[in-house]
Structure formats: C-alpha cells, structure tokens
C-alpha cells in the first residue's frame, strides 16, 4: 500500500462530491480523503497500483487542481 498526498483547490463538501466519482473510478485506489481544514486542502490517497499522475488526472478531469506533495 502506497500513500500519495496532493495539494488541491478542493474547498468544500460540494467540491468533494464532484471529485468523488472520478477518484472512485480509478483502479487501484483503496481509500482517499480531502482535509478541508488544512490550508493546502490536502488530498491523501491510499493506493495499490495507481500512480500520482493517474490520481492528478482524475482530479483535473473533475475540474480541480492537484499537485503532488513530497
């Protein structure tokens, strides 16, 4: 299991709802969450096989930005 973190512009519950079907459709993502209290709106993804580029593309397809965080 690998944990990936992204800085996003996801701001609220409605934004999370918009991203949900896109992230849930990515094969290999076991679990994900967005910390809306964090100023960076950090998206944490636990994955078995999905890479950072795939996750970033899924978020961008939903209309949001995601930048990998080291």
Secondary structure as GFF3:
##gff-version 3
##sequence-region A 1 70
A	DSSP	beta_strand	2	8	.	.	.	ID=ss1
A	DSSP	alpha_helix	13	24	.	.	.	ID=ss2
A	DSSP	beta_strand	29	34	.	.	.	ID=ss3
A	DSSP	beta_strand	43	47	.	.	.	ID=ss4
A	DSSP	alpha_helix	52	61	.	.	.	ID=ss5
A	DSSP	beta_strand	66	68	.	.	.	ID=ss6
###
